[in-house]
Amino acid sequence: MLYRRGYVGKVLRVDLSKGSHQVERVEEVVFEKYLGGRGVGAKIYFEEIAPE
């Protein structure tokens, strides 16, 4: 098992309309499945944004 520290395995969620932010942990398997930061960002985007 690798020792992870810093921002690895975390995502910063920012709500500009409320002026708030929070750090969320993301399981390592999600990063492996979606090939790093860009893939994880796309996954979160498609889960959060309603198609219009």
N, CA, C, O and CB atoms as a CASP TS submission, in Angstrom:
PFRMAT TS
TARGET T0000
AUTHOR 0000-0000-0000
METHOD Language model
MODEL 1
PARENT N/A
ATOM      1  N   MET     1       0.845  -1.185   0.000  1.00  0.00           N
ATOM      2  CA  MET     1       0.000   0.000   0.000  1.00  0.00           C
ATOM      3  C   MET     1       0.885   1.241   0.000  1.00  0.00           C
ATOM      4  O   MET     1       1.807   1.354   0.809  1.00  0.00           O
ATOM      5  CB  MET     1      -0.959   0.002   1.222  1.00  0.00           C
ATOM      6  N   LEU     2       0.612   2.138  -0.877  1.00  0.00           N
ATOM      7  CA  LEU     2       1.375   3.375  -0.954  1.00  0.00           C
ATOM      8  C   LEU     2       0.894   4.369   0.086  1.00  0.00           C
ATOM      9  O   LEU     2      -0.297   4.448   0.386  1.00  0.00           O
ATOM     10  CB  LEU     2       1.273   3.982  -2.348  1.00  0.00           C
ATOM     11  N   TYR     3       1.832   5.124   0.632  1.00  0.00           N
ATOM     12  CA  TYR     3       1.469   6.172   1.585  1.00  0.00           C
ATOM     13  C   TYR     3       1.124   7.424   0.791  1.00  0.00           C
ATOM     14  O   TYR     3       1.976   7.982   0.099  1.00  0.00           O
ATOM     15  CB  TYR     3       2.631   6.451   2.610  1.00  0.00           C
ATOM     16  N   ARG     4      -0.097   7.854   0.889  1.00  0.00           N
ATOM     17  CA  ARG     4      -0.572   9.036   0.160  1.00  0.00           C
ATOM     18  C   ARG     4      -0.688  10.208   1.120  1.00  0.00           C
ATOM     19  O   ARG     4      -1.138  10.048   2.254  1.00  0.00           O
ATOM     20  CB  ARG     4      -1.937   8.759  -0.527  1.00  0.00           C
ATOM     21  N   ARG     5      -0.289  11.364   0.673  1.00  0.00           N
ATOM     22  CA  ARG     5      -0.436  12.560   1.500  1.00  0.00           C
ATOM     23  C   ARG     5      -0.693  13.755   0.593  1.00  0.00           C
ATOM     24  O   ARG     5      -0.652  13.633  -0.632  1.00  0.00           O
ATOM     25  CB  ARG     5       0.826  12.796   2.383  1.00  0.00           C
ATOM     26  N   GLY     6      -0.955  14.893   1.187  1.00  0.00           N
ATOM     27  CA  GLY     6      -1.240  16.080   0.395  1.00  0.00           C
ATOM     28  C   GLY     6      -2.650  16.039  -0.159  1.00  0.00           C
ATOM     29  O   GLY     6      -3.598  15.734   0.564  1.00  0.00           O
ATOM     30  N   TYR     7      -2.791  16.342  -1.435  1.00  0.00           N
ATOM     31  CA  TYR     7      -4.117  16.421  -2.042  1.00  0.00           C
ATOM     32  C   TYR     7      -4.536  15.133  -2.745  1.00  0.00           C
ATOM     33  O   TYR     7      -5.632  15.076  -3.300  1.00  0.00           O
ATOM     34  CB  TYR     7      -4.155  17.557  -3.022  1.00  0.00           C
ATOM     35  N   VAL     8      -3.708  14.116  -2.736  1.00  0.00           N
ATOM     36  CA  VAL     8      -4.021  12.871  -3.430  1.00  0.00           C
ATOM     37  C   VAL     8      -5.260  12.231  -2.814  1.00  0.00           C
ATOM     38  O   VAL     8      -5.332  12.044  -1.600  1.00  0.00           O
ATOM     39  CB  VAL     8      -2.823  11.897  -3.375  1.00  0.00           C
ATOM     40  N   GLY     9      -6.226  11.900  -3.651  1.00  0.00           N
ATOM     41  CA  GLY     9      -7.447  11.257  -3.181  1.00  0.00           C
ATOM     42  C   GLY     9      -8.490  12.229  -2.676  1.00  0.00           C
ATOM     43  O   GLY     9      -9.460  11.827  -2.034  1.00  0.00           O
ATOM     44  N   LYS    10      -8.298  13.510  -2.962  1.00  0.00           N
ATOM     45  CA  LYS    10      -9.241  14.521  -2.500  1.00  0.00           C
ATOM     46  C   LYS    10      -9.687  15.388  -3.670  1.00  0.00           C
ATOM     47  O   LYS    10      -8.961  15.560  -4.649  1.00  0.00           O
ATOM     48  CB  LYS    10      -8.613  15.390  -1.391  1.00  0.00           C
ATOM     49  N   VAL    11     -10.885  15.926  -3.551  1.00  0.00           N
ATOM     50  CA  VAL    11     -11.433  16.845  -4.546  1.00  0.00           C
ATOM     51  C   VAL    11     -11.963  18.060  -3.799  1.00  0.00           C
ATOM     52  O   VAL    11     -12.610  17.922  -2.761  1.00  0.00           O
ATOM     53  CB  VAL    11     -12.563  16.163  -5.411  1.00  0.00           C
ATOM     54  N   LEU    12     -11.693  19.236  -4.320  1.00  0.00           N
ATOM     55  CA  LEU    12     -12.218  20.465  -3.733  1.00  0.00           C
ATOM     56  C   LEU    12     -13.505  20.828  -4.457  1.00  0.00           C
ATOM     57  O   LEU    12     -13.501  21.052  -5.668  1.00  0.00           O
ATOM     58  CB  LEU    12     -11.178  21.629  -3.819  1.00  0.00           C
ATOM     59  N   ARG    13     -14.605  20.885  -3.717  1.00  0.00           N
ATOM     60  CA  ARG    13     -15.903  21.264  -4.282  1.00  0.00           C
ATOM     61  C   ARG    13     -16.157  22.719  -3.898  1.00  0.00           C
ATOM     62  O   ARG    13     -16.194  23.055  -2.714  1.00  0.00           O
ATOM     63  CB  ARG    13     -17.066  20.319  -3.767  1.00  0.00           C
ATOM     64  N   VAL    14     -16.332  23.578  -4.897  1.00  0.00           N
ATOM     65  CA  VAL    14     -16.534  25.007  -4.683  1.00  0.00           C
ATOM     66  C   VAL    14     -17.918  25.388  -5.185  1.00  0.00           C
ATOM     67  O   VAL    14     -18.280  25.070  -6.317  1.00  0.00           O
ATOM     68  CB  VAL    14     -15.436  25.844  -5.397  1.00  0.00           C
ATOM     69  N   ASP    15     -18.693  26.069  -4.345  1.00  0.00           N
ATOM     70  CA  ASP    15     -20.013  26.576  -4.718  1.00  0.00           C
ATOM     71  C   ASP    15     -19.904  28.093  -4.795  1.00  0.00           C
ATOM     72  O   ASP    15     -19.919  28.777  -3.771  1.00  0.00           O
ATOM     73  CB  ASP    15     -21.129  26.126  -3.688  1.00  0.00           C
ATOM     74  N   LEU    16     -19.794  28.613  -6.004  1.00  0.00           N
ATOM     75  CA  LEU    16     -19.609  30.052  -6.190  1.00  0.00           C
ATOM     76  C   LEU    16     -20.850  30.850  -5.820  1.00  0.00           C
ATOM     77  O   LEU    16     -20.735  31.993  -5.377  1.00  0.00           O
ATOM     78  CB  LEU    16     -19.230  30.344  -7.620  1.00  0.00           C
ATOM     79  N   SER    17     -22.029  30.275  -5.992  1.00  0.00           N
ATOM     80  CA  SER    17     -23.252  31.010  -5.662  1.00  0.00           C
ATOM     81  C   SER    17     -23.409  31.195  -4.156  1.00  0.00           C
ATOM     82  O   SER    17     -23.960  32.202  -3.712  1.00  0.00           O
ATOM     83  CB  SER    17     -24.472  30.285  -6.225  1.00  0.00           C
ATOM     84  N   LYS    18     -22.933  30.234  -3.368  1.00  0.00           N
ATOM     85  CA  LYS    18     -23.014  30.347  -1.911  1.00  0.00           C
ATOM     86  C   LYS    18     -21.721  30.874  -1.292  1.00  0.00           C
ATOM     87  O   LYS    18     -21.699  31.247  -0.119  1.00  0.00           O
ATOM     88  CB  LYS    18     -23.353  29.000  -1.309  1.00  0.00           C
ATOM     89  N   GLY    19     -20.654  30.905  -2.073  1.00  0.00           N
ATOM     90  CA  GLY    19     -19.360  31.342  -1.553  1.00  0.00           C
ATOM     91  C   GLY    19     -18.770  30.351  -0.560  1.00  0.00           C
ATOM     92  O   GLY    19     -18.112  30.744   0.403  1.00  0.00           O
ATOM     93  N   SER    20     -19.008  29.063  -0.799  1.00  0.00           N
ATOM     94  CA  SER    20     -18.524  28.044   0.131  1.00  0.00           C
ATOM     95  C   SER    20     -17.651  27.024  -0.599  1.00  0.00           C
ATOM     96  O   SER    20     -17.652  26.942  -1.827  1.00  0.00           O
ATOM     97  CB  SER    20     -19.707  27.337   0.824  1.00  0.00           C
ATOM     98  N   HIS    21     -16.914  26.259   0.186  1.00  0.00           N
ATOM     99  CA  HIS    21     -16.099  25.186  -0.369  1.00  0.00           C
ATOM    100  C   HIS    21     -15.969  24.069   0.655  1.00  0.00           C
ATOM    101  O   HIS    21     -16.149  24.280   1.854  1.00  0.00           O
ATOM    102  CB  HIS    21     -14.706  25.708  -0.789  1.00  0.00           C
ATOM    103  N   GLN    22     -15.655  22.881   0.162  1.00  0.00           N
ATOM    104  CA  GLN    22     -15.409  21.743   1.042  1.00  0.00           C
ATOM    105  C   GLN    22     -14.488  20.755   0.341  1.00  0.00           C
ATOM    106  O   GLN    22     -14.493  20.645  -0.885  1.00  0.00           O
ATOM    107  CB  GLN    22     -16.739  21.058   1.452  1.00  0.00           C
ATOM    108  N   VAL    23     -13.708  20.047   1.123  1.00  0.00           N
ATOM    109  CA  VAL    23     -12.821  19.013   0.609  1.00  0.00           C
ATOM    110  C   VAL    23     -13.528  17.675   0.765  1.00  0.00           C
ATOM    111  O   VAL    23     -14.030  17.345   1.840  1.00  0.00           O
ATOM    112  CB  VAL    23     -11.441  19.018   1.350  1.00  0.00           C
ATOM    113  N   GLU    24     -13.561  16.908  -0.323  1.00  0.00           N
ATOM    114  CA  GLU    24     -14.200  15.592  -0.299  1.00  0.00           C
ATOM    115  C   GLU    24     -13.171  14.531  -0.644  1.00  0.00           C
ATOM    116  O   GLU    24     -12.343  14.721  -1.535  1.00  0.00           O
ATOM    117  CB  GLU    24     -15.400  15.533  -1.283  1.00  0.00           C
ATOM    118  N   ARG    25     -13.227  13.439   0.049  1.00  0.00           N
ATOM    119  CA  ARG    25     -12.352  12.304  -0.255  1.00  0.00           C
ATOM    120  C   ARG    25     -12.967  11.495  -1.395  1.00  0.00           C
ATOM    121  O   ARG    25     -14.183  11.318  -1.471  1.00  0.00           O
ATOM    122  CB  ARG    25     -12.133  11.406   1.007  1.00  0.00           C
ATOM    123  N   VAL    26     -12.102  11.015  -2.267  1.00  0.00           N
ATOM    124  CA  VAL    26     -12.522  10.178  -3.387  1.00  0.00           C
ATOM    125  C   VAL    26     -11.735   8.875  -3.291  1.00  0.00           C
ATOM    126  O   VAL    26     -10.518   8.891  -3.105  1.00  0.00           O
ATOM    127  CB  VAL    26     -12.289  10.897  -4.778  1.00  0.00           C
ATOM    128  N   GLU    27     -12.424   7.764  -3.418  1.00  0.00           N
ATOM    129  CA  GLU    27     -11.764   6.467  -3.335  1.00  0.00           C
ATOM    130  C   GLU    27     -10.758   6.304  -4.470  1.00  0.00           C
ATOM    131  O   GLU    27     -10.987   6.768  -5.587  1.00  0.00           O
ATOM    132  CB  GLU    27     -12.799   5.333  -3.373  1.00  0.00           C
ATOM    133  N   GLU    28      -9.658   5.647  -4.177  1.00  0.00           N
ATOM    134  CA  GLU    28      -8.592   5.460  -5.157  1.00  0.00           C
ATOM    135  C   GLU    28      -9.077   4.720  -6.397  1.00  0.00           C
ATOM    136  O   GLU    28      -8.600   4.981  -7.502  1.00  0.00           O
ATOM    137  CB  GLU    28      -7.437   4.706  -4.531  1.00  0.00           C
ATOM    138  N   VAL    29     -10.016   3.805  -6.223  1.00  0.00           N
ATOM    139  CA  VAL    29     -10.532   3.042  -7.356  1.00  0.00           C
ATOM    140  C   VAL    29     -11.197   3.963  -8.384  1.00  0.00           C
ATOM    141  O   VAL    29     -11.174   3.663  -9.578  1.00  0.00           O
ATOM    142  CB  VAL    29     -11.532   1.981  -6.871  1.00  0.00           C
ATOM    143  N   VAL    30     -11.780   5.063  -7.948  1.00  0.00           N
ATOM    144  CA  VAL    30     -12.400   6.015  -8.875  1.00  0.00           C
ATOM    145  C   VAL    30     -11.326   6.655  -9.748  1.00  0.00           C
ATOM    146  O   VAL    30     -11.514   6.797 -10.956  1.00  0.00           O
ATOM    147  CB  VAL    30     -13.195   7.106  -8.104  1.00  0.00           C
ATOM    148  N   PHE    31     -10.192   7.045  -9.142  1.00  0.00           N
ATOM    149  CA  PHE    31      -9.102   7.630  -9.925  1.00  0.00           C
ATOM    150  C   PHE    31      -8.525   6.615 -10.910  1.00  0.00           C
ATOM    151  O   PHE    31      -8.181   6.968 -12.038  1.00  0.00           O
ATOM    152  CB  PHE    31      -7.996   8.150  -8.997  1.00  0.00           C
ATOM    153  N   GLU    32      -8.419   5.360 -10.485  1.00  0.00           N
ATOM    154  CA  GLU    32      -7.906   4.320 -11.378  1.00  0.00           C
ATOM    155  C   GLU    32      -8.876   4.060 -12.530  1.00  0.00           C
ATOM    156  O   GLU    32      -8.454   3.893 -13.674  1.00  0.00           O
ATOM    157  CB  GLU    32      -7.655   3.020 -10.596  1.00  0.00           C
ATOM    158  N   LYS    33     -10.156   4.027 -12.232  1.00  0.00           N
ATOM    159  CA  LYS    33     -11.165   3.725 -13.250  1.00  0.00           C
ATOM    160  C   LYS    33     -11.299   4.853 -14.274  1.00  0.00           C
ATOM    161  O   LYS    33     -11.500   4.588 -15.459  1.00  0.00           O
ATOM    162  CB  LYS    33     -12.516   3.466 -12.588  1.00  0.00           C
ATOM    163  N   TYR    34     -11.190   6.089 -13.836  1.00  0.00           N
ATOM    164  CA  TYR    34     -11.408   7.231 -14.727  1.00  0.00           C
ATOM    165  C   TYR    34     -10.121   7.928 -15.136  1.00  0.00           C
ATOM    166  O   TYR    34     -10.160   9.068 -15.599  1.00  0.00           O
ATOM    167  CB  TYR    34     -12.319   8.223 -14.067  1.00  0.00           C
ATOM    168  N   LEU    35      -8.986   7.269 -14.974  1.00  0.00           N
ATOM    169  CA  LEU    35      -7.696   7.721 -15.499  1.00  0.00           C
ATOM    170  C   LEU    35      -7.268   9.101 -15.013  1.00  0.00           C
ATOM    171  O   LEU    35      -6.895   9.949 -15.824  1.00  0.00           O
ATOM    172  CB  LEU    35      -7.746   7.727 -16.984  1.00  0.00           C
ATOM    173  N   GLY    36      -7.314   9.336 -13.725  1.00  0.00           N
ATOM    174  CA  GLY    36      -6.764  10.560 -13.157  1.00  0.00           C
ATOM    175  C   GLY    36      -7.742  11.710 -13.056  1.00  0.00           C
ATOM    176  O   GLY    36      -8.956  11.535 -13.163  1.00  0.00           O
ATOM    177  N   GLY    37      -7.184  12.893 -12.847  1.00  0.00           N
ATOM    178  CA  GLY    37      -7.966  14.082 -12.542  1.00  0.00           C
ATOM    179  C   GLY    37      -8.972  14.494 -13.599  1.00  0.00           C
ATOM    180  O   GLY    37     -10.110  14.827 -13.267  1.00  0.00           O
ATOM    181  N   ARG    38      -8.579  14.478 -14.861  1.00  0.00           N
ATOM    182  CA  ARG    38      -9.511  14.887 -15.922  1.00  0.00           C
ATOM    183  C   ARG    38     -10.698  13.945 -16.016  1.00  0.00           C
ATOM    184  O   ARG    38     -11.840  14.385 -16.147  1.00  0.00           O
ATOM    185  CB  ARG    38      -8.794  14.947 -17.270  1.00  0.00           C
ATOM    186  N   GLY    39     -10.432  12.670 -15.950  1.00  0.00           N
ATOM    187  CA  GLY    39     -11.510  11.686 -16.017  1.00  0.00           C
ATOM    188  C   GLY    39     -12.446  11.783 -14.827  1.00  0.00           C
ATOM    189  O   GLY    39     -13.662  11.674 -14.977  1.00  0.00           O
ATOM    190  N   VAL    40     -11.881  11.989 -13.641  1.00  0.00           N
ATOM    191  CA  VAL    40     -12.696  12.133 -12.436  1.00  0.00           C
ATOM    192  C   VAL    40     -13.528  13.406 -12.530  1.00  0.00           C
ATOM    193  O   VAL    40     -14.699  13.412 -12.152  1.00  0.00           O
ATOM    194  CB  VAL    40     -11.807  12.154 -11.165  1.00  0.00           C
ATOM    195  N   GLY    41     -12.929  14.485 -13.032  1.00  0.00           N
ATOM    196  CA  GLY    41     -13.673  15.733 -13.218  1.00  0.00           C
ATOM    197  C   GLY    41     -14.845  15.550 -14.168  1.00  0.00           C
ATOM    198  O   GLY    41     -15.936  16.061 -13.916  1.00  0.00           O
ATOM    199  N   ALA    42     -14.627  14.822 -15.263  1.00  0.00           N
ATOM    200  CA  ALA    42     -15.708  14.553 -16.215  1.00  0.00           C
ATOM    201  C   ALA    42     -16.795  13.697 -15.573  1.00  0.00           C
ATOM    202  O   ALA    42     -17.982  13.937 -15.795  1.00  0.00           O
ATOM    203  CB  ALA    42     -15.158  13.855 -17.472  1.00  0.00           C
ATOM    204  N   LYS    43     -16.405  12.708 -14.785  1.00  0.00           N
ATOM    205  CA  LYS    43     -17.374  11.852 -14.087  1.00  0.00           C
ATOM    206  C   LYS    43     -18.246  12.679 -13.153  1.00  0.00           C
ATOM    207  O   LYS    43     -19.470  12.549 -13.165  1.00  0.00           O
ATOM    208  CB  LYS    43     -16.650  10.746 -13.293  1.00  0.00           C
ATOM    209  N   ILE    44     -17.625  13.523 -12.349  1.00  0.00           N
ATOM    210  CA  ILE    44     -18.371  14.369 -11.414  1.00  0.00           C
ATOM    211  C   ILE    44     -19.291  15.314 -12.181  1.00  0.00           C
ATOM    212  O   ILE    44     -20.449  15.494 -11.803  1.00  0.00           O
ATOM    213  CB  ILE    44     -17.404  15.174 -10.510  1.00  0.00           C
ATOM    214  N   TYR    45     -18.790  15.914 -13.248  1.00  0.00           N
ATOM    215  CA  TYR    45     -19.587  16.833 -14.064  1.00  0.00           C
ATOM    216  C   TYR    45     -20.852  16.145 -14.581  1.00  0.00           C
ATOM    217  O   TYR    45     -21.952  16.679 -14.437  1.00  0.00           O
ATOM    218  CB  TYR    45     -18.752  17.366 -15.245  1.00  0.00           C
ATOM    219  N   PHE    46     -20.699  14.970 -15.177  1.00  0.00           N
ATOM    220  CA  PHE    46     -21.851  14.279 -15.753  1.00  0.00           C
ATOM    221  C   PHE    46     -22.814  13.762 -14.694  1.00  0.00           C
ATOM    222  O   PHE    46     -24.000  13.599 -14.979  1.00  0.00           O
ATOM    223  CB  PHE    46     -21.385  13.133 -16.612  1.00  0.00           C
ATOM    224  N   GLU    47     -22.340  13.500 -13.484  1.00  0.00           N
ATOM    225  CA  GLU    47     -23.230  13.082 -12.401  1.00  0.00           C
ATOM    226  C   GLU    47     -23.994  14.261 -11.806  1.00  0.00           C
ATOM    227  O   GLU    47     -25.129  14.098 -11.359  1.00  0.00           O
ATOM    228  CB  GLU    47     -22.433  12.380 -11.311  1.00  0.00           C
ATOM    229  N   GLU    48     -23.389  15.439 -11.796  1.00  0.00           N
ATOM    230  CA  GLU    48     -23.957  16.602 -11.113  1.00  0.00           C
ATOM    231  C   GLU    48     -24.816  17.495 -12.004  1.00  0.00           C
ATOM    232  O   GLU    48     -25.771  18.105 -11.521  1.00  0.00           O
ATOM    233  CB  GLU    48     -22.856  17.416 -10.531  1.00  0.00           C
ATOM    234  N   ILE    49     -24.496  17.583 -13.291  1.00  0.00           N
ATOM    235  CA  ILE    49     -25.169  18.515 -14.196  1.00  0.00           C
ATOM    236  C   ILE    49     -26.315  17.807 -14.916  1.00  0.00           C
ATOM    237  O   ILE    49     -26.121  16.773 -15.555  1.00  0.00           O
ATOM    238  CB  ILE    49     -24.168  19.105 -15.220  1.00  0.00           C
ATOM    239  N   ALA    50     -27.496  18.378 -14.803  1.00  0.00           N
ATOM    240  CA  ALA    50     -28.667  17.805 -15.470  1.00  0.00           C
ATOM    241  C   ALA    50     -28.624  18.122 -16.963  1.00  0.00           C
ATOM    242  O   ALA    50     -28.322  19.255 -17.340  1.00  0.00           O
ATOM    243  CB  ALA    50     -29.977  18.344 -14.839  1.00  0.00           C
ATOM    244  N   PRO    51     -28.919  17.145 -17.817  1.00  0.00           N
ATOM    245  CA  PRO    51     -28.948  17.416 -19.258  1.00  0.00           C
ATOM    246  C   PRO    51     -30.128  18.324 -19.603  1.00  0.00           C
ATOM    247  O   PRO    51     -31.246  18.127 -19.126  1.00  0.00           O
ATOM    248  CB  PRO    51     -29.035  16.094 -20.061  1.00  0.00           C
ATOM    249  N   GLU    52     -29.858  19.298 -20.423  1.00  0.00           N
ATOM    250  CA  GLU    52     -30.911  20.248 -20.810  1.00  0.00           C
ATOM    251  C   GLU    52     -30.904  20.460 -22.294  1.00  0.00           C
ATOM    252  O   GLU    52     -31.717  21.225 -22.812  1.00  0.00           O
ATOM    253  CB  GLU    52     -30.741  21.585 -20.094  1.00  0.00           C
TER
END
